[in-house]
Amino acid sequence: MRNMLTKRTHPVFIVASLSSGILLGCLLAYAAPSAWLTSWVWWIVWLFWLCVCFWRSLKWAVVVALLVGMMMGYGRGASELASWVNVEQYGGQQVMLRGVVREDPEKGAGSELRLRLDSVSIDGETRGGVYWVTVSGDAANIERSDAVSVQGELQEGFGTFAASMFRAQVNTIEKGVRFDPLLGVRNSFADAIHSTIPDPQAALGIGYILGQKRALPLDFEEALLLVGLTHVVVASGYNLTILVRLSRRLFERVSRYTSVMVSGGLIVAFIGITGLSPSMSRAGLVAGLSLVAWYYGRTVHPAILMLVTAALSVLFNPSYLWGDVGWMLSFAAFAGVMFLAPLLQAYFYGEQKPGIFRQILGETFSAQLVTLPIILVAFGVMSNVALVANVLVLPLVPLAMLLTFFAGLATLISPIFGEYASIPAYWLLSYMKTIIEYFAELPWTSTKAEASIATATAMYAVMLLLIVVLKRSTGLSFRRVNLVE
């Protein structure tokens, strides 16, 4: 007990305890919501105790930080749930729903367009949460950050959506309601690429550098899903990691400060172009925190990085933790890359640094293994060709991003010059298209396999045991693993 009162501890343990508490509290709020702890006055109390914890940094502060974090997470989650609409009160009536398009609209079956709306009001009453709305293709000019007013029957939500509305009638569209300065830049650049490169090659290249999935033909989008390559076409941490690693290494020769400033600017610009999706919120936070740690010459354990990133994103949007599959897959893939992949490299190759092929093979295998339980629970399908397809395509993604960017830039400068400058990008993207379509058409491309939550938990327990065994065998220190190096 005396050690608890007098012995100091490292602040990182307080941060980890606080982050864990936030996640636990948010889960508890979803399981047993109430109006308790939802007043903003509580935040003054919590911040006071956090100041005390970090001021003294004694061992007891770890326990206090955990309790404060649980109350913060519970309060934030309960406040979010309290703002959601009670669908039953409308009883199948037609309602007027107005909201702002949160992410790029997605194509559905036929002429259907799928929207995710936030900042919602229903019959003039403000509501919280994100709403799933489908409209017909005659509203194809709807873009991210537009405000739309639709009418239809409000139904129960699913996943992390507060409510849903299918086949809604669009009444009004207000362009650019939300501040989104890079959306126009992205659209202009995408149009330049489309003018010199045909689809689906153009859509593939645009997906690499701009994260714009809407331009992909539906059949090609399904092929990407079958071969396990959707993660490099939509806005993802992989694309962002490529940009940050490249800029850090290039500008490090000038100075660390320049490297961090340029890389940080790229993170902000990439998120501004692609939109703040769950996976991008995770990727941006991880890349930013990793950059800061690298700049100050500090090492951060990946587990701490994951906890802090998860807690910050959950405070921003508690529904991420309540069932957002994209958010969960993003963290699972990150765990595979940061924990399992380095252990496998160390076990098979020791201190020898992996080449690009071996690194991509190890990271791809690890990410797919760790995300497999979530995929089986959520989708009930497993790709049999993902590893081979990723090995054949992923090493060339950085070059494809560079060539596509050069083609778009050249077209903006001179359309005639752009026609010639786009030829290398077209050839490389055509190769990738051929690989994707070939593997997608194989009769054994995927296997239907469903798993319960209990089975998925058991699978993760086995993976955790494997990581412990490999760590003891290799003696690898996870502090040496940094995403941006």
C-alpha positions in Angstrom: 0.0 0.0 0.0 2.9 2.4 0.8 4.3 1.8 -2.7 0.9 2.8 -4.2 1.0 6.1 -2.2 4.7 7.1 -2.7 6.2 5.3 -5.7 6.0 7.0 -9.1 5.0 5.4 -12.4 5.6 6.4 -16.0 2.8 8.6 -17.4 2.4 6.2 -20.3 0.8 3.7 -18.0 -1.7 6.3 -16.9 -2.5 7.1 -20.5 -3.0 3.4 -21.3 -5.2 3.0 -18.2 -7.3 6.0 -19.1 -7.7 4.8 -22.7 -8.8 1.3 -21.6 -11.3 2.9 -19.2 -12.8 5.0 -22.0 -13.4 1.9 -24.2 -14.9 -0.1 -21.3 -17.1 2.7 -20.3 -18.4 3.2 -23.8 -19.3 -0.5 -24.1 -21.0 -0.3 -20.7 -23.1 2.7 -21.9 -24.3 0.7 -24.9 -25.2 -2.4 -22.7 -26.9 -0.3 -20.0 -27.6 3.3 -21.0 -28.9 5.9 -18.6 -28.9 9.7 -18.2 -26.3 9.5 -15.5 -22.9 11.2 -16.3 -24.3 12.9 -19.4 -24.1 16.5 -18.1 -21.1 18.6 -19.3 -20.4 19.5 -15.7 -18.9 16.0 -15.1 -16.2 16.8 -17.7 -14.8 19.5 -15.3 -14.6 16.9 -12.5 -12.9 14.3 -14.8 -10.4 16.8 -16.1 -9.5 17.9 -12.6 -8.8 14.3 -11.5 -6.7 13.7 -14.7 -4.6 16.7 -13.9 -4.0 15.3 -10.4 -3.1 11.9 -11.9 -0.5 13.3 -14.3 0.8 15.9 -11.8 1.9 13.3 -9.3 2.2 10.2 -11.6 2.0 7.9 -8.6 1.0 4.2 -8.9 -2.5 4.9 -7.5 -3.1 7.3 -10.5 -3.3 4.3 -12.8 -6.4 3.0 -10.9 -7.9 6.5 -10.7 -7.3 7.1 -14.5 -9.0 3.8 -15.3 -12.1 4.8 -13.2 -12.1 8.3 -14.7 -11.8 6.9 -18.2 -14.8 4.5 -17.6 -16.9 7.5 -16.5 -15.8 9.5 -19.5 -16.6 6.7 -21.9 -19.9 6.0 -20.3 -20.9 9.6 -20.3 -19.9 10.1 -23.9 -21.7 6.9 -25.0 -24.8 7.6 -23.0 -25.0 11.1 -24.5 -24.7 9.7 -28.0 -27.5 7.2 -27.4 -29.8 9.8 -25.9 -29.6 11.8 -29.1 -30.7 8.9 -31.3 -34.2 8.8 -32.6 -36.9 6.4 -31.2 -38.2 4.9 -34.5 -41.3 3.4 -32.8 -42.8 6.8 -32.1 -43.3 7.4 -35.9 -45.1 4.0 -36.4 -44.4 3.6 -40.1 -45.4 7.2 -40.9 -43.7 9.2 -43.7 -41.2 11.7 -42.2 -39.0 14.5 -43.6 -35.4 13.8 -42.9 -32.6 16.4 -43.5 -28.9 15.6 -43.1 -25.5 16.2 -44.4 -23.7 13.5 -46.5 -20.9 12.2 -44.3 -18.9 10.1 -46.8 -18.8 9.6 -50.5 -22.1 8.0 -51.7 -21.9 4.4 -52.8 -23.5 2.7 -55.7 -26.1 0.1 -55.0 -28.1 -2.4 -57.1 -29.5 -0.8 -60.3 -29.7 2.9 -60.0 -29.6 2.9 -56.2 -27.4 5.4 -54.3 -26.5 4.8 -50.7 -25.9 7.7 -48.3 -24.6 8.1 -44.8 -26.1 11.2 -43.2 -25.2 13.0 -40.0 -26.3 16.3 -38.5 -29.8 15.0 -39.0 -33.1 16.6 -38.2 -36.4 14.7 -38.5 -39.5 16.7 -39.0 -37.5 19.7 -37.8 -36.2 18.0 -34.6 -32.4 17.6 -34.3 -31.2 14.1 -33.8 -27.8 12.5 -33.3 -26.1 9.5 -34.9 -25.5 8.4 -38.5 -28.4 7.4 -40.7 -28.5 5.0 -43.7 -30.5 6.3 -46.6 -30.9 4.9 -50.1 -32.2 7.0 -53.0 -32.7 6.4 -56.7 -30.0 7.2 -59.2 -31.8 10.3 -60.4 -30.0 12.0 -57.6 -26.6 11.0 -58.9 -25.2 14.5 -58.4 -25.2 14.1 -54.6 -21.7 14.4 -53.2 -20.0 14.4 -49.8 -20.8 17.4 -47.7 -24.1 18.1 -49.5 -27.2 18.6 -47.4 -30.2 16.6 -48.6 -33.8 16.5 -47.6 -35.5 13.2 -48.2 -39.0 11.8 -47.4 -39.8 8.2 -46.6 -40.6 5.7 -43.9 -38.1 5.7 -41.0 -37.0 2.2 -40.0 -34.9 0.6 -37.4 -31.1 1.0 -37.8 -28.6 -1.7 -38.2 -25.0 -2.0 -37.3 -24.0 1.4 -36.0 -26.7 3.3 -37.8 -29.3 5.1 -35.6 -32.0 4.5 -38.2 -32.5 3.8 -41.9 -34.7 4.9 -44.7 -34.9 2.9 -48.0 -36.0 4.1 -51.4 -36.4 7.6 -50.1 -37.7 10.5 -52.3 -35.2 13.4 -52.6 -36.9 16.7 -52.2 -33.9 19.2 -52.1 -30.1 19.1 -52.5 -28.0 21.9 -51.1 -24.4 21.8 -52.4 -21.4 22.1 -50.2 -23.1 22.9 -46.9 -20.2 21.5 -44.9 -16.7 23.1 -45.2 -14.9 20.7 -47.5 -12.3 22.7 -49.4 -10.4 19.7 -51.0 -13.5 18.0 -52.4 -13.5 20.3 -55.5 -9.7 19.7 -56.0 -10.3 15.9 -55.8 -13.1 16.0 -58.3 -11.2 18.1 -60.8 -8.2 15.8 -60.5 -10.4 12.8 -61.0 -12.0 14.3 -64.1 -8.5 14.9 -65.5 -7.6 11.2 -65.0 -10.9 10.1 -66.5 -10.3 12.2 -69.6 -7.1 10.3 -70.6 -7.5 6.8 -69.0 -10.6 4.6 -69.6 -12.5 2.7 -66.9 -12.0 0.6 -64.9 -8.3 1.4 -65.0 -9.0 5.1 -64.3 -11.3 4.2 -61.4 -8.7 1.9 -60.0 -6.0 4.6 -60.2 -8.3 7.2 -58.7 -9.1 4.8 -55.9 -5.4 4.5 -55.1 -4.6 8.2 -54.8 -8.0 9.7 -54.0 -9.9 7.0 -52.2 -12.9 7.6 -54.5 -14.8 4.3 -54.7 -17.9 5.6 -56.4 -16.4 5.5 -59.9 -15.8 1.8 -59.8 -18.1 -0.4 -61.9 -20.1 -2.7 -59.6 -18.8 -5.9 -61.2 -15.2 -4.7 -60.7 -15.9 -3.7 -57.2 -17.2 -7.2 -56.5 -14.1 -8.7 -58.0 -11.9 -6.6 -55.7 -13.9 -7.9 -52.7 -13.5 -11.5 -53.8 -9.7 -11.2 -54.2 -9.2 -9.3 -51.0 -7.9 -6.0 -52.6 -10.7 -3.6 -51.6 -8.4 -2.2 -48.8 -6.1 -0.5 -51.3 -8.8 1.1 -53.5 -11.0 2.7 -50.9 -9.5 5.2 -48.5 -7.4 3.1 -46.2 -4.4 3.2 -43.9 -2.3 1.3 -46.5 -2.4 4.2 -49.0 -1.7 6.7 -46.3 1.2 4.7 -44.9 2.8 4.6 -48.4 2.6 8.4 -48.7 3.9 9.1 -45.1 6.8 6.6 -45.4 7.9 8.0 -48.7 7.7 11.7 -47.6 9.5 11.0 -44.3 12.4 9.2 -46.0 12.7 11.9 -48.7 12.6 14.9 -46.5 14.6 13.4 -43.6 17.7 14.3 -45.6 16.7 18.0 -45.2 15.8 17.8 -41.5 13.5 16.0 -39.1 11.4 19.0 -38.7 10.8 19.4 -42.5 10.1 15.7 -42.7 7.4 15.8 -40.0 5.8 19.0 -41.3 5.5 17.6 -44.9 4.4 14.2 -43.7 1.9 15.8 -41.3 0.6 18.0 -44.1 0.1 14.9 -46.3 -1.9 13.2 -43.6 -4.2 16.2 -43.3 -4.5 16.6 -47.1 -5.2 12.9 -47.7 -7.9 12.8 -45.0 -9.4 16.0 -46.4 -9.5 14.5 -49.9 -10.8 11.1 -49.0 -13.1 12.0 -46.1 -13.1 11.1 -42.4 -14.3 7.5 -42.6 -13.8 5.1 -39.6 -10.7 3.5 -41.2 -9.2 6.9 -42.1 -9.8 8.3 -38.6 -7.8 5.3 -37.2 -5.1 5.6 -39.9 -4.6 9.3 -39.5 -4.3 9.2 -35.7 -1.8 6.3 -35.8 0.3 7.9 -38.5 0.3 11.2 -36.7 1.2 9.8 -33.3 3.9 7.6 -34.9 5.4 10.7 -36.6 5.5 12.6 -33.3 7.2 9.7 -31.6 9.8 9.4 -34.4 10.5 13.1 -34.3 11.3 13.1 -30.6 13.2 9.9 -30.9 10.8 8.1 -28.6 9.6 4.5 -29.0 5.9 3.8 -28.3 4.6 0.3 -27.8 2.1 -0.6 -30.5 -0.4 -1.7 -27.8 -0.3 1.8 -26.3 -0.7 3.3 -29.7 -3.7 1.2 -30.4 -5.4 1.9 -27.1 -4.9 5.7 -27.4 -6.1 5.8 -31.0 -9.1 3.7 -30.3 -10.1 5.8 -27.3 -9.7 9.1 -29.2 -11.8 7.8 -32.1 -14.5 6.4 -29.8 -14.7 9.8 -28.0 -15.3 11.3 -31.4 -17.9 8.8 -32.4 -18.9 6.1 -29.8 -20.8 4.0 -32.4 -17.4 2.9 -33.9 -17.0 0.6 -30.9 -20.6 -0.6 -31.0 -20.3 -2.5 -34.3 -18.7 -0.6 -37.1 -17.1 -3.4 -39.1 -14.8 -1.0 -41.0 -13.4 0.4 -37.8 -12.9 -3.1 -36.3 -11.2 -4.4 -39.5 -8.9 -1.4 -39.6 -7.7 -2.0 -36.0 -7.4 -5.8 -36.6 -5.3 -5.3 -39.7 -3.1 -2.7 -37.8 -2.6 -5.3 -35.0 -1.5 -7.9 -37.5 1.0 -5.6 -39.2 2.4 -4.2 -35.9 2.5 -7.4 -33.8 2.4 -10.6 -35.9 4.3 -9.5 -39.0 7.5 -8.3 -37.1 7.4 -11.5 -35.1 7.2 -13.7 -38.1 10.0 -11.8 -39.8 12.2 -12.1 -36.7 11.4 -15.8 -36.3 12.3 -16.8 -39.8 15.0 -14.2 -40.7 16.4 -12.9 -37.4 17.9 -9.4 -37.5 18.0 -9.4 -41.3 15.8 -6.5 -42.7 13.1 -7.8 -45.0 13.0 -6.8 -48.7 9.9 -5.2 -50.1 8.5 -8.6 -51.3 9.1 -10.4 -48.0 7.7 -7.4 -46.1 4.5 -7.2 -48.1 4.1 -11.0 -47.9 4.5 -11.0 -44.1 2.3 -7.9 -43.5 -0.4 -9.1 -45.9 -0.5 -12.6 -44.4 -0.6 -11.2 -40.8 -3.3 -8.6 -41.6 -5.5 -11.2 -43.3 -5.1 -13.7 -40.5 -6.0 -11.2 -37.8 -9.0 -9.8 -39.7 -10.3 -13.3 -40.6 -12.5 -13.9 -37.5 -14.3 -10.5 -38.0 -14.8 -11.2 -41.7 -16.3 -14.7 -40.9 -18.7 -13.2 -38.4 -19.7 -10.2 -40.4 -19.7 -11.6 -44.0 -19.5 -15.3 -43.8 -17.0 -15.6 -46.7 -13.3 -16.2 -47.0 -11.1 -15.3 -50.0 -8.8 -18.2 -51.0 -6.7 -16.1 -53.4 -6.2 -12.9 -51.3 -2.6 -13.7 -50.4 -1.4 -14.4 -53.9 -3.4 -11.5 -55.4 -2.0 -9.1 -52.8 1.6 -10.3 -53.5 1.1 -9.7 -57.2 -0.5 -6.3 -56.9 0.6 -4.6 -53.7 4.3 -4.1 -54.5 3.3 -2.1 -57.6 0.7 0.1 -55.8 3.2 2.9 -54.9 4.3 3.1 -58.6 0.7 3.0 -59.7 -0.1 5.9 -57.4 2.9 7.9 -58.7 2.1 7.3 -62.4 -1.6 8.0 -61.9 -0.8 11.3 -60.1 1.7 12.3 -62.9 -1.0 11.5 -65.5 -3.6 13.7 -63.8 -1.2 16.5 -63.2 0.1 16.4 -66.8 -3.5 16.5 -68.1 -4.3 19.5 -66.1 -1.3 21.3 -67.5 -1.8 20.2 -71.1 -4.5 17.7 -72.3 -2.3 16.7 -75.2 0.7 16.1 -73.0 -1.6 14.2 -70.6 -2.5 11.7 -73.3 1.1 10.6 -73.6 1.9 10.9 -69.9 -1.0 8.6 -69.0 0.3 5.6 -71.1 2.6 4.1 -68.4 -0.2 4.4 -65.8 -2.7 2.8 -68.2 -0.3 -0.2 -68.8 0.3 -0.8 -65.1 -3.3 -0.4 -64.1 -4.3 -2.8 -67.0 -1.9 -5.4 -65.6 -3.6 -5.0 -62.1 -7.0 -5.2 -63.7 -6.1 -8.4 -65.5 -4.8 -10.0 -62.2 -7.9 -9.0 -60.3 -10.4 -10.2 -62.9 -8.5 -13.5 -63.5 -8.5 -14.5 -59.8 -12.1 -13.3 -59.3 -13.3 -15.6 -62.1 -11.7 -18.7 -60.6 -14.4 -21.1 -59.3 -12.6 -21.6 -56.0 -11.9 -17.9 -55.4 -13.9 -17.7 -52.2 -15.4 -20.1 -49.6 -18.5 -19.6 -47.6 -17.6 -20.0 -43.9 -19.6 -18.4 -41.1 -18.4 -18.1 -37.5 -20.1 -17.2 -34.2 -18.8 -14.6 -31.8 -17.6 -17.4 -29.5 -15.7 -19.0 -32.3 -14.1 -15.7 -33.3 -13.1 -15.1 -29.6 -11.5 -18.6 -29.5 -9.6 -17.8 -32.7 -8.2 -14.6 -31.3 -7.2 -16.4 -28.1 -5.1 -18.8 -30.3 -3.5 -15.9 -32.2 -2.7 -14.2 -28.9 -1.0 -17.4 -27.7 0.9 -17.6 -31.0 2.2 -14.0 -30.5 3.3 -14.8 -26.9 5.2 -17.9 -28.0 6.8 -16.1 -30.9 7.8 -13.2 -28.7 9.5 -15.4 -26.2 11.2 -17.3 -29.0 12.5 -14.3 -30.8 13.0 -11.8 -28.0 11.7 -9.0 -30.3 11.0 -5.7 -28.6 7.8 -4.2 -30.1 9.1 -0.7 -29.2 11.4 -1.1 -32.3 8.3 -1.3 -34.5 7.2 2.0 -36.0 4.6 2.4 -38.7 6.3 5.3 -40.5 9.8 3.8 -40.7 
